[in-house]
């Protein structure tokens, strides 16, 4: 790869990371147009890496690109949120069912350490680190599911799920994540797949209720 290509890729990735965070944090509202000229000026990029950044965010479901209308922040409706949670829950159940029977002692120990790191971050009030540890726990489950296709399917949905949960009260959401992690570690230790699935379904239903409590039909607006 040439230095020009590397620089082009770095510029594109800078735009992707910044716009993704703006969308996740609600600084860019659902349906808001992404003004090409303003974004080019903000990041000092040309049209080419910007188009590629929009295309990548579109594949993540965070941006909509329409011919002759440009790019805008993807809408986030209550119906879409319910659909995401339903599909995400189904995929996560299979991650547990396919992976947990093959866990070795080291796998359980790794999950337990991450759950402990999460708990320490949460109890100390470091919510940024707690979210990061929660993501790491989920990644470890995916790494052990035994199916690249299953992992790919869930990772494709992940940016939209992350956008959704960022709308929730962080303390409430992270408390649910802590309960789920504790239950999954205990289930993994006992090789009790059914109890893990039950715990997942219970926590997922509570997250769905938090989403329902957000109120408006267009979430995040």
N, C-alpha and C positions, 0 to 999 in steps of 0.2 A: 504493500500500500504506500502511495506517495505521500509526502508531507502535506500537499494540497488536499488530498482526499481525507487525511486524518484531521486536518483543520476543519474541513467541511463537516465531517462527522461530529466533531466536538461542538461546533456551532449549533448543529441540529439538536444534539443531545441537551445542550444548555437550555434551548428554547423548550424542549419537551419537558424537562424536569421542572422548570419554572412555571410553565402554564399548567402542568398537571397539579402542582402544589396550589396554584391560585384557584383552580377548579375544586380541588378537594377541600380547601379551606373556605370556599364560598365567596372568595373575593371576586370571582367571575360567576355570575348567576346563570341558572338554566336559561337557554335561549339567547343569551347576550352575544352580539356579534363580536368576532375577533378581527379587529381592524388591521388589515395587512400593513398599512403604512406606519401605524402607531407601534405595532410589535416589531417591525423592522428597525425602527428608530430606537426602540427600547433596548434591543439586544445587539444592534449593530450588525445585522445579518442581511444578506440579499434574499431575493424572492425564492431561490432554489432550496436552500436549507429550511426556509420557513414552510414551503409547501410540503416538504418531507416530514417536518415536525407535525403539521396538521394531519397528514396521512397516518402517522404512527398513533397519534392521539385518537384518531377516528377508529383505528383497529381496536383500541382499548375501550371504545364506547363512550369516551368523554367529550368528543367533538363530532359535529356533523358538518360534512363538506358537501355543498350543493352547487351544481353547475350554474354559473351566472349569478350566484348569490353569495358565494364565498363560504367562510367557515364561521360556525357559531358553537357555543357551549351546548352540549347535548341536553335535552330536557330530562327531568327526573320526576316522573309521576308516581303517585301511590301505587297504581297498577303495575308499573314497571318494577318498583321496589319489591312488591309482593312476589312477582315472578322471579326476580333475582334471588330472593331469599329461599324460595321454594326449590329452585334448581341448585343453588349453592348447598342447601341442606342435603339434597339427594347425592350430590357429588361427594360431599364430606363423609356421608355415611359409607359410601363405597371405599373411600380412602381408608377408613377404619377397618371395614370388613376385609379388604384385600391385604392390608398391610399388617394389622395387629397379630394374626396367627404366626407371622414370620419374625416377630421381634426377638432379638437376642437380649441378653442381660444388659449389654452395653447400650442398646437402643433405649431401653427403659431408663437407664441412668442418665443418658443425655437429655431425655425429655424432662426428667426430674430436676436436673440442674437448671435447665432453661425456665421451668416453672418457678423455681426458687428465685432466680434472677428477676423474673417478672414480679414476683411477690415483693421482693425488696424494693424494686423501683416504685411499685404502686404505693406501698406503705410509706415510702419516703416522700411521696408527692411528685416524683419525677415522671410525669405522664408521658412525655416524649419518649423516654427510655422504656416505659412500660408498654407503649404501643409497639416499639421496636422489638421488644422481647416477645410480645404476643405474636407478631409477624414471624419471628424466628421459630417459635414453637410450631406454628402452622407449616412453615417450610420444612421442618424436620419430619412432621407427619407425612407431607407430600413426598419427601425423599425416600420414605420407607414404604410407600404404597405399592410398589412393585409394578407400576404401569406408567410408562412415559405418556401414553395417550390420556389417561385419567388426569395426571398431573397437568398436562397441557390444557385440558378442558377447564380445569379449575383456575389455573393461572390466567386464562383468557377472561374469566369473569371477575377476577380479583380486583382490578382497578375500580370497577363499578361498585363492588361491594364495599371497598375501602371508602369510596366517596360517600356512600350511603351511611356508613357507621360514623363518619366524621360529623354528621348532622346531629348525632345523639349526644346526650350528656356523657362526657368522657368518664366520669367517675362511675356512673351506672353501668355503662358498657364494659369498662375494664373490670368491674366487680364480677360481672357475668363471665368474662373471659377467665378470670382467676378461678372461679368455681368449676368451669369446664376443664381447665387444665388439671386441676387437682383430681377431678373424677376420671379423666382419661389416663393419668399416670397410675392411679390405683387400679383401673381396669386392665391396663397393659401389664402391670405387675402380676395380676391374677389370670391373665389371658382370658378375661371375661369380655368377649366382644359385645354381647347383648347389653350389658350394663353401660358400656361405652356409647352404644347407639342410643340408648334411652337418655343418657345424660346429654348427648348432643341434641336430640330432639327437644328436650326440655329447655335448654339454653337458647336454642334457635327460636323457639316459640316466644320466649321472653324478649328476645331482640326484635322479633316481628311486632310485639305489642308496643315496644318503645317507638318503633317506626310509626305505628298507627297513632300514637299520641302526639306526633308532630303537627297534626292538624290539617294543613292546606293540601290540596290535591297535587299542586306542583311543588315538590319538596325543594327546600333550599332557596326559594325565591323571596 
